[in-house]
Amino acid sequence: MAVSPADVRVIVERVCARPDVLDACARRDLGAVVSALCSAEITQGQISALTGFSQGRLSEWMTRKRTPRAATTFEKFSNGLGLPVAARRALGLVSDSPSAAVTDVPDIKPGLNYPDSTEQAAQNLSMLWRADLADVTALQRGRVDPRAWGDASLRWLVDPGRIPDEQPERGVHIGMADVARFRTTVDLFAELDDRFGGGHAREALMQYLRTDADRLLHGRYSADVGRELFSAIGEATLLAAWMSYDSVPASALAQGYFVQALALAQAGNDRLLGASILDAMSHQATFTGRFTEAANLARAALTGTRGIATPTLTAHFHAMEARALARLGDAKSCARALSASVSEFERANPEEDRRRNHGIFHNGSCVTKASQAVTSQRMKRPHRRTSPTGLDQPLEGQPRLPTMHQTQIRSRRL
């Protein structure tokens, strides 16, 4: 059954945020785009009415009997359906449609505040997504606020994670299948991030989150589904934060995504995801020269996962703390943190890591952090027995290994 005209625009935005559809746009394969829209229950008749192209012509594109080439064809198709910005750019259309012109760009500063509820988190994220997509300079505007890290980590440590008591009266019903579908789509973006870097698919991910994640956050669900939903969207928001950090490390927008992701992880009662977000915040704090905050964020991750984290995770958090302390010039505290990292890593059980960590942190990640700590301290002699591999060898000259976030999103299922 055909969807109502009011729902067509919503479906177009959601479908055109998918990586496969954006890839079709990049190939200028309108037949594939039409097929994707039809599979989402938009009829050829509706597409024809909106774009002005006959159903016969649409069928020819889908069967490859005819290939559209004229720039005016892509412009007419895009304007008729109201394709989102990411899809238009993929088609090679630099300017946005007149109806998509944005006159009011939201202020991103409220997005740096740790929300008091999941409803506020949803509002903050919606504001961040709209600002991100409305203004190409949003990522460069503003700089991190160190106070936001301290407030977020403290709130995460002391606030209980809660599923909202009151469900919206209207809104779609959300089940586990919807959450699984969302995770699978986000995994595709994570794969693109792994292969090509955060800047490659960042805008497309924001477009997808603005449509699908926003729809899910405003739906109706049980407590069990709600916990899974908040964890999944928190994980996706962490990926968005890492992509933004990769593009502009000191970006306030990236910090805002980290903060809102932490709140969603808390609402989903996913402590290990929350700790990995604090770890990511520590990376950003270190990059921006806020080494005291970086050390405190690593300590918060340690405190919040005491008794549930594997030795490998605990070793990683100690290594992050050591790296920040090294940059502060605190040799004694740095050595203590490195020693704790080694002690934890010597207790590591590879089978337990495979079962519980699912590749979030790996040996090389700890080696890299420990090596950076030692290098930052500029010790006169190589610091032995600090390598988390347990080998009595200098850490100097260790090869650069993949960063933690390149494996933590796609493979974690805790």
Residue pairs with C-beta under 8 A, 6 or more apart in sequence:
1 41
2 41
2 42
2 43
2 45
2 46
3 11
3 41
3 42
3 46
5 46
8 42
8 46
8 50
9 82
10 211
10 215
11 37
11 40
11 41
11 42
12 37
12 42
12 81
12 82
12 83
12 84
13 84
13 207
13 210
13 211
14 40
14 208
14 211
14 212
14 215
15 21
15 36
15 37
15 40
16 22
16 25
16 33
16 83
16 84
16 86
16 87
16 207
17 84
17 86
17 87
17 204
17 207
17 208
17 210
17 211
17 212
18 36
18 185
18 188
18 208
19 185
19 188
19 189
19 192
19 201
19 204
20 36
20 188
21 32
21 33
21 36
21 87
22 86
22 87
22 90
22 201
22 204
23 90
24 32
24 33
24 36
25 33
25 83
25 87
25 90
25 91
26 90
26 91
28 68
28 74
28 91
28 92
30 61
30 68
30 73
30 74
30 77
31 61
31 62
31 63
31 64
32 62
33 87
34 44
34 47
34 58
34 61
34 62
35 62
37 47
37 81
38 44
38 47
44 55
44 58
44 59
45 55
47 53
47 58
47 81
48 54
48 55
48 58
50 80
50 81
51 76
51 77
51 80
51 81
52 76
52 80
53 76
53 77
57 66
60 66
61 67
61 68
68 74
68 77
71 92
74 91
74 92
74 93
75 93
77 83
78 87
78 88
78 91
78 93
78 97
79 97
79 99
82 97
82 99
82 100
83 91
83 97
84 100
84 133
84 207
84 211
85 96
85 100
85 133
85 203
85 207
86 133
86 203
86 204
86 206
86 207
87 207
88 96
88 97
89 203
102 134
102 135
105 130
105 131
105 134
105 135
105 138
106 127
106 128
106 130
106 131
106 134
107 127
107 131
108 127
108 128
108 131
108 138
108 141
108 142
108 252
108 253
108 256
109 142
109 252
110 124
110 127
111 124
111 125
111 127
111 128
111 131
111 253
111 256
111 257
111 259
111 260
112 145
112 148
112 252
112 255
112 256
112 259
113 124
113 148
113 151
113 259
114 148
114 151
114 152
114 155
114 156
114 259
114 262
114 263
115 121
115 123
115 124
115 260
115 263
117 162
117 164
118 162
118 163
118 164
118 217
118 230
118 263
118 264
118 267
119 164
121 217
121 260
121 263
121 264
121 267
122 214
122 217
122 218
124 256
124 260
125 209
125 213
125 214
125 217
125 237
125 260
126 210
126 214
128 253
128 256
128 257
128 260
129 206
129 209
129 210
129 214
130 210
131 138
131 253
132 138
132 139
132 206
132 253
133 203
133 206
133 207
133 210
135 141
138 253
139 244
139 247
139 248
139 251
139 253
139 254
140 248
140 251
141 252
141 253
142 251
142 252
142 253
143 250
143 251
143 252
143 288
144 250
144 251
144 252
144 254
144 255
144 284
144 285
144 288
144 290
145 252
145 255
146 285
146 290
146 293
148 255
148 259
149 255
149 281
149 285
149 290
149 293
149 296
149 297
150 293
150 296
152 258
152 259
152 262
152 263
152 281
153 278
153 281
153 296
153 297
153 300
154 300
155 263
155 266
156 262
156 263
156 265
156 266
156 274
156 278
156 300
156 304
157 300
157 303
157 304
159 266
161 266
161 267
161 268
161 269
162 267
163 223
163 226
163 227
163 230
163 267
164 226
167 220
167 221
168 218
168 219
168 220
171 218
171 219
171 220
172 215
172 219
172 220
173 219
173 220
173 221
174 216
174 219
174 220
174 221
174 225
174 229
175 221
175 225
176 225
176 228
178 216
178 219
178 229
179 216
179 225
179 228
179 229
179 232
182 212
182 213
182 216
182 229
182 232
182 233
182 236
183 232
183 235
185 208
185 212
186 205
186 232
186 235
186 236
186 239
186 409
187 409
187 410
189 201
189 204
189 205
189 208
189 236
189 239
190 239
190 409
190 410
191 410
192 200
192 201
193 200
193 201
193 239
193 242
193 243
193 406
193 409
194 406
194 407
194 410
197 246
198 242
198 243
198 244
198 245
198 246
198 247
199 243
199 246
199 247
201 243
202 240
202 243
202 244
202 247
205 236
205 239
205 240
205 243
206 240
209 233
209 236
209 237
209 240
213 233
213 236
213 237
216 229
216 233
217 229
217 233
221 229
226 267
226 268
227 267
227 268
227 269
227 270
228 268
229 268
230 264
230 265
230 267
230 268
230 270
231 264
231 265
231 268
231 269
231 270
231 273
232 268
233 264
234 261
234 262
234 263
234 264
234 265
234 267
234 268
234 270
234 273
234 274
234 277
235 261
235 265
235 273
235 409
235 412
237 257
237 260
237 261
237 264
238 257
238 258
238 261
238 273
238 276
238 277
238 280
238 405
238 408
238 409
239 405
239 409
240 257
240 261
241 254
241 255
241 257
241 258
241 261
241 277
241 280
242 280
242 405
242 409
244 251
244 253
244 254
244 257
245 251
245 254
245 280
245 283
245 284
248 254
249 284
249 287
249 288
250 284
250 287
250 288
254 284
255 281
255 284
258 277
258 280
258 281
258 284
261 277
262 274
262 277
262 278
262 281
265 271
265 273
265 274
265 277
266 274
270 414
271 304
271 305
271 308
272 305
272 308
272 309
272 313
272 360
272 412
272 414
273 412
273 414
274 304
275 301
275 304
275 305
275 309
275 313
275 317
276 301
276 360
276 404
276 408
276 412
278 297
278 298
278 300
278 301
278 304
279 297
279 298
279 301
279 316
279 317
279 320
279 404
280 404
280 405
281 297
282 294
282 295
282 297
282 298
282 301
282 320
282 324
283 294
283 320
285 291
285 293
285 294
285 297
285 324
286 294
286 323
286 324
286 327
291 324
291 325
291 327
291 328
292 324
292 328
294 320
294 323
294 324
294 327
295 321
295 324
295 325
295 328
298 317
298 318
298 320
298 321
298 324
299 317
299 321
301 317
301 320
302 309
302 314
302 317
302 318
302 321
305 313
305 314
305 317
309 317
310 348
310 349
310 352
310 353
310 356
310 357
311 344
311 345
311 346
311 347
311 348
311 349
312 344
312 345
312 348
312 353
312 357
312 361
312 363
312 366
313 357
313 360
313 361
314 344
315 340
315 341
315 342
315 344
315 345
315 348
315 366
315 388
316 341
316 361
316 365
316 366
316 369
316 404
318 337
318 338
318 340
318 341
318 344
319 337
319 338
319 341
319 366
319 369
319 370
319 373
319 388
320 369
321 337
322 334
322 337
322 338
322 341
322 369
322 370
322 373
323 369
323 370
323 372
323 373
323 376
325 333
325 334
325 337
325 373
326 334
326 372
326 373
326 374
326 375
326 376
326 377
327 376
329 377
331 377
331 379
334 373
334 377
335 383
337 373
338 370
338 373
338 374
338 383
338 386
339 386
341 366
341 369
341 370
341 386
341 388
342 385
342 386
342 387
342 388
342 390
345 363
345 366
345 388
345 389
345 390
346 390
356 414
357 412
358 411
358 412
358 413
358 414
359 407
359 408
359 411
359 412
360 404
360 407
360 408
360 411
360 412
361 404
361 408
362 401
362 407
363 388
363 389
364 401
364 402
365 401
365 402
365 403
365 404
366 388
367 387
367 388
367 389
367 395
367 398
367 401
368 398
368 400
368 401
370 386
370 387
370 388
370 395
371 395
371 396
371 398
374 382
374 383
374 386
374 395
374 396
375 395
375 396
377 383
382 394
382 395
382 396
383 394
383 395
384 392
384 393
384 394
385 392
386 395
387 393
387 395
